[in-house]
Amino acid sequence: MAEAQTDHEQREKVRELIKDVQTAVLVTHGDDDKLRGRPMVAAGLDPDGKTLWFFSGSGTEKTEEIAKNDRVLLSYSDPSKQNYVSVSGTARVVRDVAKQKELWTESMKTWFPKGAEDPRIALIAVEMTGAEYWDSPSSTLLHAYGYVKAVVTGEPPKGGENERVSFKQA
């Protein structure tokens, strides 16, 4: 039986699971409150441990949607490790050249060839309010064992961890 984790340990687990995932799907509320998702390159995590950053063009549909409804969902996936995380939070659009420079990587020139000071850049900051993660065994051998066990016993194998995590202060 797995040992219960503290809230702090669960939040650290979420950070660990998403830190190397390069792309997240950002889900916003579009027209008629329809959900809209699009891939976003992860730019960084603030030292506060709960604010995620993304580069965007300013005046885009996603920035307009955030201005109307700041509730968002981020979905992270690392199928090679069988790790999946959904993060709920509140988003805000930020224009801060110093922060843009801090988060800038050379690969961002693909979208913003004028560099970190490009006036078309806006940052999206997502303050995490909650998360849920699925952390499953990733080895082929374990999956094969799970398949055999399911066929023989008629029962699915025990999965990995699945936890809901709050980032709100108690």
FENLIN-V942382 format. One record per residue. N is the residue number from 1. PHI is phi in degrees with one decimal (* if undefined). OMEGA is omega as a letter, one per 30 degrees, with the letter a starting at -180 (999 if undefined). D_FIRST is the distance of its C-alpha to the first C-alpha in Angstrom with 2 decimals. Layout:
n | phi | omega | d_first
N | PHI | OMEGA | D_FIRST
N | PHI | OMEGA | D_FIRST
//
This chain:
n | phi | omega | d_first
1 | * | a | 0.00
2 | -70.5 | l | 3.80
3 | -77.2 | l | 6.47
4 | -63.2 | l | 9.10
5 | -99.8 | l | 12.15
6 | -76.0 | l | 15.68
7 | -56.1 | l | 18.32
8 | -60.5 | l | 20.00
9 | -64.6 | l | 17.09
10 | -66.1 | l | 16.67
11 | -63.5 | l | 20.46
12 | -62.8 | l | 20.50
13 | -62.0 | l | 18.05
14 | -59.6 | l | 20.52
15 | -59.0 | a | 23.41
16 | -64.4 | a | 22.00
17 | -68.6 | a | 21.42
18 | -100.1 | a | 24.99
19 | -60.8 | a | 26.97
20 | -103.3 | l | 28.17
21 | -82.5 | a | 28.65
22 | -76.4 | a | 32.43
23 | -128.9 | l | 32.95
24 | -119.3 | l | 31.52
25 | -95.4 | l | 32.89
26 | -95.5 | l | 34.39
27 | -109.2 | l | 34.81
28 | -120.5 | l | 37.61
29 | -99.5 | a | 39.58
30 | -91.8 | l | 42.85
31 | -56.3 | a | 45.90
32 | 55.7 | l | 45.38
33 | 60.2 | l | 41.81
34 | -73.0 | a | 40.85
35 | -78.3 | l | 37.84
36 | -129.2 | l | 38.84
37 | -118.8 | l | 36.68
38 | -151.1 | a | 37.88
39 | -71.8 | l | 36.50
40 | -135.4 | l | 36.78
41 | -79.3 | l | 36.56
42 | -68.4 | a | 34.23
43 | -104.8 | l | 36.47
44 | 163.6 | l | 34.26
45 | -125.5 | l | 31.99
46 | -65.7 | l | 33.68
47 | -58.3 | l | 32.80
48 | -66.5 | l | 31.75
49 | 76.3 | a | 28.58
50 | -136.8 | l | 29.06
51 | -113.1 | l | 32.34
52 | -101.1 | a | 32.54
53 | -120.3 | l | 36.00
54 | -142.4 | l | 37.83
55 | -86.4 | l | 41.49
56 | -148.6 | l | 43.55
57 | -75.6 | l | 47.18
58 | -81.7 | l | 48.69
59 | 67.8 | l | 50.02
60 | -91.1 | l | 47.78
61 | -58.2 | a | 46.46
62 | -65.4 | l | 42.96
63 | -68.9 | l | 44.39
64 | -67.5 | l | 46.52
65 | -64.7 | l | 43.58
66 | -64.2 | l | 41.61
67 | -62.9 | a | 44.71
68 | -84.4 | a | 44.73
69 | -149.6 | a | 41.02
70 | -83.7 | l | 38.74
71 | -77.4 | a | 35.42
72 | -134.5 | l | 33.88
73 | -131.1 | l | 30.82
74 | -115.1 | l | 29.91
75 | -120.0 | l | 28.01
76 | -115.5 | a | 26.69
77 | -144.8 | l | 25.75
78 | -131.4 | a | 25.04
79 | -59.4 | a | 24.90
80 | -64.6 | l | 25.11
81 | -107.6 | a | 21.66
82 | 59.4 | l | 20.37
83 | -112.6 | a | 20.04
84 | -140.1 | a | 21.54
85 | -139.6 | l | 22.25
86 | -116.2 | a | 24.51
87 | -121.1 | l | 26.08
88 | -99.8 | a | 28.24
89 | -172.1 | l | 30.92
90 | -113.9 | a | 34.56
91 | -110.9 | l | 37.01
92 | -143.8 | l | 40.36
93 | -95.6 | a | 43.07
94 | -126.1 | l | 44.30
95 | -115.0 | a | 47.44
96 | -148.5 | a | 47.09
97 | -59.8 | l | 48.79
98 | -62.2 | l | 47.28
99 | -67.6 | l | 43.72
100 | -59.5 | l | 44.78
101 | -64.6 | a | 46.02
102 | -61.5 | a | 42.85
103 | -89.6 | a | 40.65
104 | -61.9 | l | 43.23
105 | -127.9 | a | 42.59
106 | -56.5 | a | 45.30
107 | -64.2 | l | 43.64
108 | -67.5 | l | 44.34
109 | -62.1 | l | 48.02
110 | -56.4 | a | 47.33
111 | -97.8 | a | 47.31
112 | -130.6 | a | 49.28
113 | -64.3 | l | 51.91
114 | -83.3 | l | 53.67
115 | 93.7 | a | 50.79
116 | -63.7 | a | 48.72
117 | -94.8 | l | 51.70
118 | -53.9 | a | 52.38
119 | -68.0 | l | 53.34
120 | -82.1 | a | 51.68
121 | -82.0 | l | 48.19
122 | -129.4 | l | 45.96
123 | -103.2 | l | 42.45
124 | -113.2 | l | 39.70
125 | -104.6 | l | 37.30
126 | -115.4 | l | 34.14
127 | -88.3 | a | 32.44
128 | -68.0 | l | 28.82
129 | -109.8 | l | 27.97
130 | -165.1 | l | 24.64
131 | -155.5 | l | 22.50
132 | -138.6 | l | 19.88
133 | -132.3 | l | 18.20
134 | -126.8 | a | 16.68
135 | -123.5 | a | 15.44
136 | -107.4 | l | 15.14
137 | -59.4 | a | 15.40
138 | -108.5 | a | 19.17
139 | -74.2 | l | 20.39
140 | -60.4 | a | 22.78
141 | -61.3 | l | 21.37
142 | -64.6 | l | 17.89
143 | -65.6 | l | 19.84
144 | -62.1 | l | 22.06
145 | -59.3 | l | 19.28
146 | -61.0 | l | 17.89
147 | -64.2 | a | 21.49
148 | -61.4 | l | 22.15
149 | -60.0 | a | 19.10
150 | -64.4 | a | 20.26
151 | -67.3 | a | 23.81
152 | -72.3 | a | 23.16
153 | -96.3 | a | 20.74
154 | 76.7 | a | 21.85
155 | -114.3 | l | 18.31
156 | -69.0 | l | 17.22
157 | -69.7 | l | 14.49
158 | -68.6 | l | 11.16
159 | -78.3 | l | 12.40
160 | -82.2 | a | 11.53
161 | -78.4 | l | 11.11
162 | -138.5 | a | 13.53
163 | -135.3 | l | 14.52
164 | -101.4 | a | 17.80
165 | -128.1 | l | 19.34
166 | -100.3 | l | 22.46
167 | -104.7 | l | 25.09
168 | -79.5 | l | 27.27
169 | -73.8 | a | 27.93
170 | -74.0 | 999 | 26.75
//
